[in-house]
Amino acid sequence: MPAFTFRMPAGIPGMLNRTEIATVEAQIVMPTNPPTAFGVPVAIDATALQVRPIGAGDAAAAVYGFLIRPYPSTGNQINEPVGTATPPTSGVVNVMRRGYMTIKLNGTAAAVKNAPLFVRIANPSTGKVVGGVEAAADGTNTIQLSNAYFMGPADAQGNVEIAYNI
């Protein structure tokens, strides 16, 4: 049994926290452009009307919610190590429209309680992926989610709790 000397881990990216107040919707994933990780913001494609990752040219208003890691897991996700599960490339996925969840923090800026979230939409680099959440603006390379904020600092693995549409 592990001992936590200073702080427990913040959670697993894509896991809901405080489930009693979460609003979750089932959506169809876009097979030609599926999200590649849990705990990332997603949009509804205007043509296909299916969930896709945030990308170049998206505005903050395009963010529909955050992709949730299912629990209990089924299929290949059962055999994957915690926090590394890959979302399905077709079928139904769950999207958090309102609530609290754990995400993976990208970039080098530290998350601070009540600070806004920024989503990278251009110029990826090491540790800064398109569609990833960061704690600092980067000009036109990121969009700010005004309806989301950090609930505290990230843990040693870079996981942090966020609030969305609260």
N, C-alpha and C positions, 0 to 999 in steps of 0.2 A: 504494500500500500504506500503510495507516494506521500511525502510530507511537503506541505506548502509553507516555506519559510516566511515569505513576504506577502504573496498574493496568489489567490487561486486564478486559474486561467479564466479569461473572459467568456469563453464559449467556443463553439464550433461555427465557422462561417456558414451562414444560411439557416441556422437554427433560430426558431422563434423563442423569444424570452417573454415572460409575462403574457402567456397565451390567453388568459381570460379576457383581455381587451383587444386582441388582434382581430382584424378583418382580413380574411383570406378568400381568394377566388381561384377556382380552377380555370385554367386557360390552355389552349392548344399551342404547342411549341412550333415555331416555324422551321421545318426540316431543312430548308436551304440556307438558313442563317440562325442556328440554335445558340442559346447562351452556353458558355463553356465552363461556368463555375456557379456554385450556389452562393447566395448572399450578394449578388450584383443587381444593380438597377436594370430594369427591362422596359421596353416600349412595346406598343401594339403596332405592328406593321400596317400602314394605311391601306395597302392593296390586299394583302393576304388575311388581314385581321387576326394575326397570330402573334405570339410573344417572340420577340427578338432582342438581342443585346443592344445597348446604347452604342452609338457609333458616330462617325464623322457627320457633321451637319445637324445633329440633334440639338434641340433647345431643351431647357429645363422642363418645359411644359410637356415634352415627349415622354418623360419618365412616368410610367404607369404604376410601378411598384417595385418590389424586390423579390427575386427568385428564392423560394424556400426549399430547404433540404427536407425531403419527406421523412417522417418517422411514424411507424416503423418503416425501415427501408426494405425494398424488394429487389429482385434481380441482381445485377452485378454490384450494386451499391452495398450489399451485405458483406462482400469479400474485400472491399476497399478499406484502407486505414481511415480512422476518424479524421474528418476535415479534408479529405482528398477526393471525395466522391465526385463523379462526373455527371452532370445533368443528362437526361435523355435527349436524343436528337429528334424524337417524334413522340406524338401522343400528348397526354395531359400532364401539366405541371401546376404547382401551386404558386400563387403570387400574393405576397403580403401587400395589401392596399393601405393598411393602417396598423401601427403597433410598434413593438420593440423587437430587434433581432441582432444577432452577432454577425459582423462582416469582417473581411480581411482589409486592413488599412494599407494602402499603397503610398509610395512617395516617402520622403524623408521628414516631412513636417509631423510633429506630434499632435495627436488628438487631444482636445481640451474640452472639459464639460461645457455643454451649451454652445459650442462652436459649430459653425455651419459645415456641411459636407460639400465637396466639390467632386464632380465626375469628369474624368478625362475623356475627351472626344477627339483629340488629335495629338500628333507628335509623341508616340509612345517611346519610351526609353527604358533602361534597366530599372526595374521596380515601379514603373509607371505604365500600366497597361490601359489601352482604350477600353472604356467601360468600368474601370476600377475607381474606387472611392479614395479620395485624398483629403488631407486636412488643410491644404493651402491652395489658393487660386494660382493659376499659371496662365494668365492672360486669356487669349482666345482658345487655348488648348483645353480649358476646363469650363464646366458650367456649374453654377451654384444651385443647390437644391434648397430653396428658402423654407420648405416645409419639413426639413430634416435637420437633426443635430446630433452631435456626439453626447453620450451619457457619461463619459469619463475618458481616461487615457487608455491606450491599447496595452495589452499584456505583452509578455516577452516574445510571443509568436506573432505579434502584430494583429491580433484579434481585438475587436472593440465593439461595444454595444452602441446601437444607434436608436433614435426615435424617429418615426416617419409618420407624417400626417396626424400627429397628436395635438 
